[in-house]
Amino acid sequence: MTTIYNAITLLHMNLTHLAIPVVGVSQNTDGTFIVTYDPSATPAQIAKGNQVASTWPAGNQQTRTVTAIYTDVRALSASQKNNITGPSGDLYSGTPMKALTDTGPNLPTIAALLTTRQCSFCSAAADRALIDNQVTAQYSADNVYYLSQPSFDPTINVAALEPVP
């Protein structure tokens, strides 16, 4: 399922991903963006947010196919994959685990995959790795900046978005 996002929504999502406290984003008629920061934002966060906003593309973007994201996830190193699903990336941490807090359209698939992963017939490492890659891809399709140089491993950069044709 492809989701189309407008530039304002994406900029707000990206600033939140960068841990910059924003209240809202709007766009001038000339295409430039105006960011309204939460009072808790530091001068460094505001400077970073303004820098990001000054170069933000004005066009809409859409999610890549889950298959395309999955292919990129599969190509990551074992260490990078462990950083995603392990304690630092926390996709499988928490109560409920982060993967199950997804609010996008892929949540039912994620839940089914994780239930299968817990079953006794899914004990082979290769099967579990396949499920881990698929859960990561599904979650990333719904949370488009999750694997965009995440703080838990900045060497990971899996794009979940592409320009709308």
Rosetta silent file (secondary structure, phi, psi, omega in degrees, C-alpha in Angstrom):
SEQUENCE: MTTIYNAITLLHMNLTHLAIPVVGVSQNTDGTFIVTYDPSATPAQIAKGNQVASTWPAGNQQTRTVTAIYTDVRALSASQKNNITGPSGDLYSGTPMKALTDTGPNLPTIAALLTTRQCSFCSAAADRALIDNQVTAQYSADNVYYLSQPSFDPTINVAALEPVP
SCORE:     score description
SCORE:     0.000 S_00000001
   1 L     0.000  125.518  179.295    0.000    0.000    0.000 S_00000001
   2 L   -95.149  134.739  175.961    1.453    3.327   -1.051 S_00000001
   3 L  -114.911  134.799  178.220    0.864    6.416    1.064 S_00000001
   4 E  -102.305  131.141  179.613    1.356    9.905   -0.353 S_00000001
   5 E  -117.664  140.838  173.650    2.642   12.616    1.998 S_00000001
   6 L   -84.305  163.641 -174.347    2.737   16.341    1.384 S_00000001
   7 H   -61.554  -36.330 -179.066    5.931   18.295    2.038 S_00000001
   8 H   -64.214  -47.682  179.378    4.602   20.001    5.185 S_00000001
   9 H   -61.502  -44.140 -178.928    3.724   16.694    6.849 S_00000001
  10 H   -64.991  -40.526  178.043    7.063   15.155    5.878 S_00000001
  11 H   -62.926  -43.963  178.219    9.062   18.098    7.200 S_00000001
  12 H   -60.790  -44.847  179.467    7.182   17.921   10.507 S_00000001
  13 H   -62.242  -41.462 -178.463    7.767   14.158   10.697 S_00000001
  14 H   -68.409  -41.965  178.219   11.472   14.549    9.919 S_00000001
  15 H   -62.368  -38.680  176.154   12.001   17.282   12.508 S_00000001
  16 H   -64.663  -41.998  176.829   10.297   15.059   15.088 S_00000001
  17 H   -59.094  -35.275  179.665   12.550   12.168   14.005 S_00000001
  18 L   -81.668    5.655  179.201   15.545   14.461   14.606 S_00000001
  19 L    63.520   34.570  175.157   14.219   15.117   18.153 S_00000001
  20 L   -99.792  118.704 -176.470   13.565   18.782   17.408 S_00000001
  21 L   -73.909  107.935  179.521   10.483   19.917   19.368 S_00000001
  22 E  -117.586  149.445  176.425    8.104   21.503   16.865 S_00000001
  23 E   -97.161  -36.674 -178.450    4.527   22.624   17.270 S_00000001
  24 E  -168.977  166.055  177.477    3.758   23.012   13.580 S_00000001
  25 E  -135.779  138.943  174.767    4.981   23.591   10.057 S_00000001
  26 E  -136.825  173.238 -177.066    3.433   25.732    7.345 S_00000001
  27 E  -131.963  132.370  175.711    4.444   26.830    3.877 S_00000001
  28 L   -73.412  164.537  178.516    4.570   30.302    2.354 S_00000001
  29 L   -64.979  -21.868  178.150    3.202   30.941   -1.123 S_00000001
  30 L   -84.334    2.064  177.195    6.810   31.180   -2.355 S_00000001
  31 L    95.426  -11.753  179.350    7.387   27.573   -1.258 S_00000001
  32 L   -75.685  157.716 -176.180    9.524   28.287    1.806 S_00000001
  33 E  -106.133  146.723  175.265    8.612   26.651    5.093 S_00000001
  34 E  -115.914  124.014  179.494    7.829   28.222    8.448 S_00000001
  35 E  -108.195  128.905  174.736    8.552   26.092   11.507 S_00000001
  36 E  -102.936  120.085 -174.951    6.924   26.904   14.834 S_00000001
  37 E   -95.772  148.473  172.687    9.023   25.506   17.662 S_00000001
  38 L   -65.680  146.940  179.167    7.945   24.330   21.061 S_00000001
  39 L   -57.472  -21.510  179.944    9.209   26.676   23.822 S_00000001
  40 L   -77.582   -8.818 -178.516   11.459   23.842   25.030 S_00000001
  41 L   -65.525  133.586  178.785   13.484   23.923   21.783 S_00000001
  42 L   -82.182  161.963  176.223   17.093   24.964   22.322 S_00000001
  43 H   -56.502  -37.034  178.958   18.854   27.494   20.064 S_00000001
  44 H   -66.500  -40.048  178.365   20.870   24.609   18.549 S_00000001
  45 H   -66.346  -40.409  178.656   17.677   22.658   17.793 S_00000001
  46 H   -64.360  -42.962  178.904   16.070   25.733   16.238 S_00000001
  47 H   -61.869  -44.051  178.802   19.155   26.364   14.097 S_00000001
  48 H   -64.008  -44.600  178.863   19.171   22.727   12.948 S_00000001
  49 H   -61.339  -42.341  178.431   15.424   22.824   12.226 S_00000001
  50 H   -65.403  -36.599  178.383   15.756   26.041   10.238 S_00000001
  51 H   -65.475  -45.327  179.287   18.641   24.540    8.253 S_00000001
  52 H   -62.116  -45.863 -178.009   16.605   21.426    7.428 S_00000001
  53 H   -64.023  -32.837 -177.282   13.554   23.529    6.499 S_00000001
  54 H   -69.029  -20.480 -179.439   15.601   25.821    4.234 S_00000001
  55 L  -115.481    9.546 -175.888   16.558   22.914    1.966 S_00000001
  56 L   -71.507  132.614  179.103   13.391   20.849    2.252 S_00000001
  57 L   -69.322  141.661 -175.175   11.865   19.808   -1.111 S_00000001
  58 L   -83.954  -12.067 -175.451    8.419   21.258   -1.772 S_00000001
  59 L   -82.581  161.258  176.050    7.058   18.240   -3.658 S_00000001
  60 L   -73.329  154.138  174.619    4.962   15.361   -2.417 S_00000001
  61 E  -132.017  160.361  178.958    6.538   11.988   -1.726 S_00000001
  62 E  -130.116  159.372  177.317    5.163    8.487   -1.442 S_00000001
  63 E   -70.766  143.218  172.142    6.208    5.374    0.377 S_00000001
  64 L   -71.786  165.202  177.164    8.302    2.905   -1.561 S_00000001
  65 L   -66.147  151.523  177.690    6.912   -0.577   -1.876 S_00000001
  66 H   -61.156  -33.987  178.151    7.463   -2.828    1.114 S_00000001
  67 H   -62.116  -42.298  178.736    9.332   -5.180   -1.242 S_00000001
  68 H   -65.911  -41.970  177.901   11.804   -2.425   -2.151 S_00000001
  69 H   -65.302  -43.208  178.990   12.315   -1.517    1.508 S_00000001
  70 H   -57.809  -43.185  179.452   12.663   -5.216    2.396 S_00000001
  71 H   -59.426  -42.395  178.300   15.382   -5.619   -0.253 S_00000001
  72 H   -68.166  -39.961  178.427   17.342   -2.748    1.297 S_00000001
  73 H   -63.728  -44.070 -179.739   16.854   -4.113    4.831 S_00000001
  74 H   -59.677  -30.403 -178.267   18.005   -7.557    3.710 S_00000001
  75 L   -79.504   -8.607  179.252   21.205   -5.994    2.341 S_00000001
  76 L   -68.127  157.344  177.792   22.159   -4.511    5.733 S_00000001
  77 L   -71.139  161.711  177.987   24.973   -6.112    7.701 S_00000001
  78 H   -58.888  -39.045  179.454   24.216   -8.529   10.534 S_00000001
  79 H   -63.831  -43.844  179.048   25.412   -5.902   13.000 S_00000001
  80 H   -63.447  -42.992  178.797   23.081   -3.261   11.545 S_00000001
  81 H   -62.808  -40.839  177.589   20.118   -5.657   11.648 S_00000001
  82 H   -63.612  -35.324  178.346   20.917   -6.506   15.265 S_00000001
  83 H   -67.026  -26.774  178.192   21.011   -2.792   16.040 S_00000001
  84 H   -77.356  -51.469 -174.696   17.472   -2.475   14.664 S_00000001
  85 H   -91.071  -15.312 -178.868   15.854   -5.419   16.434 S_00000001
  86 L   -81.062 -169.994 -174.915   18.238   -5.563   19.380 S_00000001
  87 L   -60.876  -31.830 -176.943   18.308   -3.474   22.538 S_00000001
  88 L   -78.620  -37.777  178.860   19.707   -0.332   20.902 S_00000001
  89 L   -83.565  -23.325  171.513   17.237   -0.153   18.013 S_00000001
  90 L    58.243   20.080  177.931   14.441   -1.370   20.249 S_00000001
  91 L   -61.593  -30.048  179.526   12.050   -2.557   17.550 S_00000001
  92 L  -107.003   13.425 -179.381   11.459   -5.628   19.715 S_00000001
  93 L  -101.418  164.337  175.634   11.820   -3.880   23.091 S_00000001
  94 L    93.469  170.784  177.226    9.224   -2.432   25.427 S_00000001
  95 L  -133.484  104.204   -2.810    5.791   -3.478   26.599 S_00000001
  96 L   -71.690  161.897 -179.309    4.203   -3.599   24.164 S_00000001
  97 L   -62.837  150.382 -175.256    7.213   -3.908   21.914 S_00000001
  98 H   -51.373  -40.949 -179.457    7.851   -0.928   19.658 S_00000001
  99 H   -56.849  -32.393 -178.704    6.908   -2.885   16.513 S_00000001
 100 H   -86.785   -1.323  175.123    3.414   -3.366   17.945 S_00000001
 101 H   -92.382    1.309  177.656    2.962    0.350   18.662 S_00000001
 102 L   -56.343  139.806  179.212    2.846    1.030   14.931 S_00000001
 103 L  -113.993    8.447 -177.974   -0.282    2.956   13.975 S_00000001
 104 L   -89.553 -178.491 -176.536   -0.033    2.492   10.220 S_00000001
 105 L   -68.032  -13.588 -179.372   -1.772    0.141    7.825 S_00000001
 106 L   -88.693   -1.576 -178.728    0.943   -2.529    8.219 S_00000001
 107 H   -55.559  -45.350  179.668    0.240   -3.201   11.915 S_00000001
 108 H   -58.749  -38.682  178.565   -1.935   -6.290   11.276 S_00000001
 109 H   -67.679  -43.009  178.303    0.832   -7.845    9.170 S_00000001
 110 H   -59.322  -46.445 -179.250    3.468   -6.951   11.766 S_00000001
 111 H   -61.978  -42.193  179.321    1.368   -8.528   14.534 S_00000001
 112 H   -65.241  -41.933  178.904    0.817  -11.706   12.515 S_00000001
 113 H   -62.953  -43.101 -179.209    4.529  -11.984   11.690 S_00000001
 114 H   -69.040  -32.816  174.919    5.535  -11.515   15.325 S_00000001
 115 H   -65.259  -44.703  177.653    2.999  -14.112   16.464 S_00000001
 116 H   -60.932  -40.111 -178.948    4.432  -16.562   13.931 S_00000001
 117 H   -60.619  -30.245 -177.889    7.953  -15.730   15.112 S_00000001
 118 H   -84.280  -10.513 -177.410    7.015  -16.833   18.627 S_00000001
 119 L   -75.614  151.407 -176.937    5.608  -20.207   17.553 S_00000001
 120 L   -63.778  -28.534 -179.509    7.594  -23.381   18.136 S_00000001
 121 L   -75.555   -7.025  179.157    7.610  -24.272   14.432 S_00000001
 122 L  -109.793   62.116 -176.512    9.535  -21.060   13.711 S_00000001
 123 L  -105.495  -11.559  179.960   12.748  -21.919   15.487 S_00000001
 124 L   -72.231  136.870 -178.415   15.215  -21.904   12.570 S_00000001
 125 H   -58.093  -38.248 -179.273   17.474  -18.861   12.521 S_00000001
 126 H   -64.818  -39.643  178.115   16.866  -18.336    8.798 S_00000001
 127 H   -65.658  -42.542 -179.678   13.088  -18.232    9.325 S_00000001
 128 H   -66.362  -37.941  178.420   13.424  -15.784   12.200 S_00000001
 129 H   -64.941  -40.377  178.132   15.775  -13.577   10.131 S_00000001
 130 H   -61.232  -45.205  178.496   13.273  -13.522    7.274 S_00000001
 131 H   -65.000  -43.333  179.042   10.521  -12.442    9.667 S_00000001
 132 H   -58.263  -43.544  179.285   12.778   -9.829   11.301 S_00000001
 133 H   -63.939  -40.793 -179.149   13.556   -8.323    7.895 S_00000001
 134 H   -69.308  -41.897  177.434    9.884   -8.263    6.946 S_00000001
 135 H   -61.170  -43.646  179.231    8.785   -6.712   10.269 S_00000001
 136 H   -61.318  -43.932  179.677   11.488   -4.061    9.863 S_00000001
 137 H   -65.022  -44.181  179.918   10.368   -3.298    6.311 S_00000001
 138 H   -62.808  -45.744 -179.967    6.685   -3.133    7.270 S_00000001
 139 H   -63.240  -40.876 -179.541    7.382   -0.886   10.265 S_00000001
 140 H   -66.342  -33.604  177.243    9.629    1.362    8.147 S_00000001
 141 H   -64.881  -32.673  179.021    6.926    1.756    5.504 S_00000001
 142 H   -87.507  -24.431 -178.653    4.610    3.114    8.202 S_00000001
 143 L  -123.902   80.424 -161.488    7.289    5.129   10.034 S_00000001
 144 L   -62.489  -17.361  178.752    9.134    6.548    7.057 S_00000001
 145 L  -105.987    6.597 -177.347   12.104    8.045    8.931 S_00000001
 146 L   -56.124  -41.871 -178.367   12.716    5.104   11.264 S_00000001
 147 L  -107.052   24.241  176.415   15.760    3.884    9.313 S_00000001
 148 E   -93.261   87.907 -177.030   16.928    7.293    8.108 S_00000001
 149 L    44.770   61.010 -177.336   20.275    7.470    9.913 S_00000001
 150 L   -65.796  154.055 -178.480   18.702    6.521   13.250 S_00000001
 151 L   -61.665  -28.665 -179.048   20.392    7.545   16.475 S_00000001
 152 L   -75.918  -16.556  174.732   20.913    3.886   17.412 S_00000001
 153 L  -166.927   89.038 -177.399   23.025    3.329   14.244 S_00000001
 154 L   -65.092   -7.915  176.958   23.704    6.314   11.939 S_00000001
 155 L   -77.473  -13.640  178.083   25.336    3.983    9.375 S_00000001
 156 L   -85.596  132.514  175.367   21.852    2.724    8.453 S_00000001
 157 E  -150.132   83.148  178.822   20.046    4.732    5.791 S_00000001
 158 L  -102.097  116.163 -179.838   17.115    2.884    4.261 S_00000001
 159 L   -76.210  130.306  176.041   14.861    5.196    2.289 S_00000001
 160 L  -106.665   -3.233 -177.345   11.168    4.571    2.751 S_00000001
 161 E  -121.725  156.170  173.062   10.107    7.446    0.517 S_00000001
 162 E  -147.675  156.883  178.739   10.378    8.352   -3.150 S_00000001
 163 E   -61.509  147.888  174.116    9.082   11.291   -5.195 S_00000001
 164 L   -74.009  126.707 -178.881    5.547   11.004   -6.507 S_00000001
 165 L   -65.575    0.000    0.000    5.825   10.454  -10.276 S_00000001
